[in-house]
Amino acid sequence: MKNTVLLFTVLLLLGSCTSDYRNALPSRLAAVLCAPPSSLGSFGLPDLSASGVSSDADLYLFETSDGYYGLLAEVSDAEKTKAWLVRQGQSDVMSRDDKTFVSFDNGFVAGLSSGALLVMGPVAPGSQKSFIRRMTSLLDRREPSESPLYHRLQGVEGGIRLVARSSAFPRQYVAPLVVGIPAGTSVDDVLFEARVRLSDRQLDVVVTPFSFDKRTDASLQQVRSSLKPLHRSSSPSLSAADRMVFYFHTDGDTLLQQLRRDEVLRVLLASAGDQELAGADAHHAIVIDRRGHPRITSDRPCFPSDLHPRLYAVVRTDSIDQPFLSRYLGHIRLVTIAVE
């Protein structure tokens, strides 16, 4: 009986420490996106079909809290992946324990174990040794990532899913997502989960803002549920002369007060002349042209017929010049953000 109990305990321990490739995902994340391998080309990443990477397991693109970008994939043929890495790399192959590492001239380092491919960077040449030790530790880990963003991601449905902190994106582009946060709350406390789809060089993102802080989350959800749905137009949402537009529907002064709580939106509204919005019950849009000058219009957005947004934004990708999403946009021309 004692031997049976001991064996059962050992099996439980082994079962809780499986070598799932996702265990190598860092625990301190600013953003994490999960996607099928077939979508890689749309994100400007190389074709991995001949690399030995599994075509059945999701890929993870991520940004760490300390500013590194990465890719994590399951490996089905480690020897094939190693040969592929050697062809792609610009330096000698490095080995550490049972791992293989290859560096690239853009500062990224690829680490390969028997079951996972982890690419991270950019890192300065002088810091590569310590960085490889960090990656080795991740590839050796047998417990799931402790990242709350990763755990939140598991509950998001869809082919391409994203969970991120607002701080991972250019501030002016996430302004529509933070409408409703309590006064004095840091924007860094606001996160969002999203379903993503790609079509005709356009990335459509359906977003749900949230916060791990209960008070902030309750305020976000309360304001979001009180917003009036937008009505759809057949006209293009963004002209060639503009780089961003943010649509909303004012109903009296309630939403306008919420918009003015955000520093970025308050400045944009004041610069564009928002006095005419007071007390109005109508559609409006804040449009930012390519020179950065805002204006207010009464235009309505053009969005897919299966969406029912309460806030809607369209961003031209060539105007994004910083973090996470800009690195993975590839040939995408427009990004739309719908808050339902």
N, C-alpha and C positions, 0 to 999 in steps of 0.2 A: 504493500500500500504506500509506504514512504517513497519507494522508487518511482511509483506511478505519479505521485504528487510532484516529485522532483522533475521528472520528465515533462510533465504538463507545464510546470513553471518555466523550464528552459524553452519549450516551444513558444510560450507566450512572449518571452523576452526576445526571441529571435524574430517572431512575427511582428513585434513592435519596432524593430530596427532594420527594416528591409532596405535594400539599396535602390530605392526609387530614385530615378534621375532628378526628380523635382526637389529632393532633399538638398541639392546643391544651390538652390535659390537663396540668395542672401536674406537675412532676417530684417535688416534695416533698409527699407525700400521707400523711395519717393513716388515710384510709379511702376506698375507691372501690367503688361499686356500679354494675353494668351491668344495664340492664333494657330490655325492649321498650317503645315509646311507649304501647302499650295499657294498661300497668300504672300510668301516672301518677296516675290518680284514686285508686288505693289508697294512694298516698304523699302524699295531700293536696296535690298540685300541680295547676295549671290544665290544662284540656284544650287540647292543642296541635294538634288536628286541623285547625283553620282558620288556623294560624299560618305555614304555609309550611315547617314542619319536616318532614323526611322521615319517612314512616311505616314505612320498611323498615329503617332503621339504628338500632342500639341507642342508648339514652340513657345518660349517665354522671352519677351523683350522687356528689359527693365532698366530703371535708373536707381542707383543706390542713394541713400541719404547723404553720402559724402561726395556725390557728383560723378560717379562712374556709370558708364552705360554697359549693357551686357546682353548676351543671348544665351539661352540654355536650351539644349535639345537632347532627346534620347538617342543613343547610338545603338544601331542594330548590328553593325559590322565594324569593330574597333580598328582592325588592320586596314580596312578600306578607308576609314576616316583618317587614320594616321597618314596614309599615302596622299590623301587629298590635301591635308593640312600642309604637308611638306611642299607640295606643288604651289600652294597659295602663299606660303610664308616667305619672309625675306631674311632669314637667319638660320643658323644651325638649329637642329632639333635639340631641345633640352629635356632631360629626364629627371624626375624627382619621385622617389619611391617607385610605384608602379604606374605613374602618370607620365604623359608626354606633353610638352609645352612648345609652342611655336609662336614667335613674335612677328608682328607686321609693321611696316614702315609708317603706318598711321598711329602707332602707339598702342594698338590693341594686342592682347595676348590671348591665345587659345590654349585651353587646358583639356586634355582628353583622358578619361578613365575608361574602364571596360564598358560602362553603361551610359556615360554622359559626356557631352561636349559643352564646355563653358567658355564663352568668349567675353572678355571684359577689357575696359580701358576708357579713354587713353591714359597711359602712364609714361612718365619720363624714363628714358633708358637707365638712368642711375637708380631708379626705384624698382626696377623689374624684379630683382631677387626677392625683395620683401613682398612684392605684389604676388609673385608666384607662390610664396608660402601661404599667403592669404587664400589664393585660389585652391591650393592643395587641401587646406583645411575644409573648404566648402565641398570639394569633390569627395572627401573622406567621410563627410557627415552622413550618419545613418538615421537621423531623426528628421521629421518634416520641418520646413522653415517655420520660424516663430513669427514671421511677419504678419501683422493684423491685416495688411492689404492683401496678401496672398490668401488668407483664410476668407476674407470678404469676397474675393474673386471666385471662390468655389461655388458661391450661391448665385452668380450672374449667369444667365442663360444666353446662348447664342454662339455663333461660330467664332467671332473675334470679340473678346471681352477685355475691358480695361478697368483698373482701379488705380486712382492716383490722388496724390495731395495737390492742392491748388498751386503750391509753391513750385511744382515741377514744370509749370507752364508760364509763358509770358503773362505778366500781371493783367494787362488790359484785355487779354482774350478770355480770361476766366472771370472777369467782372460780372457777366450775366449769371454765373453759377453761385455767386455768394450773396445774391439778393435775399435779404431776410435774416442775416446773421445779427445777433444782439449787439447793441452799441458797446464798443470797447473790446469786442472779440477779435482775436487775430485771424486773418485770412488763412494762416497756416493750419488752423483748426478745422478748416473745411476741406473735405475730400469729395470725390465723386466716383461712382461706378457707372460704366457705360457699355452699351451694346454698339458694336461698330460694324458697318458694312461698306463695301467698296463697289463702285460702279462708275464706269466712264470717267476715270481720272478724278473722281470725287469721293471723299471720305465722309460718310454720314454717321454722326455720333449722337446716340440718344442717351441723355445723361440724367442721373438721379444724384443730386448733391446730398451729402450726409456728413455727420461728424461723430467721432467717438465720444465727444463731450455731450452728455444727455441734454443739457440746457440749449446748447447751440443747435443740436439736431432737431429738437422739438420746434425751435423757432424757424428753422429752414423749412421743415415739413408744413408748418402752419401757414407760412407765407405762400409756399408753392401751391397748396391746396386752395388758397383764396384767389389765385390769379385767374383771370378770364382767358379761355382758349383763344388762340389766334385764328383768324379766318384766312383761308388760302387764296392766293392770287396766281394767275397764270404767267405773270411777267417775271423775268429773271430777277433774282434777289440782290445781285451785286453787279454793278456796271464795271466796265474796264478801267474807269478812272478812279475807282475806290478800292480800298484794301480790306475793309471790314464794315459790316452792318449788324446792328443789334435791334431786333424787333420786340415790342411789348405792347400791351393793351392797358392803358390807364383807365381807371374807374374811380372818378373823384380824385382825391389827393393821397389816398392810402399807398398805392404803389409808388407814386412819385416820392413820397417821404422815404420809402424803403430804398429806392434807387439812390437818393441823396445821402444815405448813410455810408455808402461806399465811396471812398476817396476818389478813385479813378472815375467812376460814373458821375460823381458830383462835379468834378472839374469838366468833364465832357459836356454835361448838361448845361452848366453855366456858360461855357465857351460857345455853345451852339445857340444859347438863348432859350431857356426852358420856361419862361414866364407864361407862354401861351398854353402850356400843358396843364396848368393849375385848374382843377375842377373838371377837366375834360374827360369824356367817356368815349375813347376812340383809339384806333391803332396809331402807333408812332414808331419811328425808327431813328436810332442814332447812327449816322453814316460817317465813317472816317475815310477821307480821301488819301491818296498816296503820299501827300505832303504832311499828313497827320492832322489836318484841319477837320473838326467835327461840324456836322449840321444835323438839324432835325427835320424829318419829313413825315408825311402821313401815309407812306407806302405800306403795303401789306406784303408778307413774304410768300415765296413760292417754295413749297416743301412737298415731299412725297405724300400721296393721298392716304397712306395708311398711318400717318403720324397725326397726333393731336397736341401740338406743342402749346405751352403757355408762355414760354420765352424761346426765342430763336435767333441764332447768330450765324453769319456766314463770313469766313475768313479766307482771303487769298493766300495760298501757301508761300508765295515768294516774298511775303511781308513778314514771315516768321523767321527770326534770326537768332533764336536761342532755344534752350533745352529740349528734352525728351522727344516730343512729337516731331520737331523740325528735323531731327537726325533720321527719322524713319519714314519721312513722307514720300521719298522716291519720286515717282512721276505724277503724283497726285496734284491736281490744280487747285481744288477748293476743299475746304473743310466746313461742314455744317454742324452746328451744335443745337440740339433740340432738348429743351427741358419740358417734360410732359407733366 
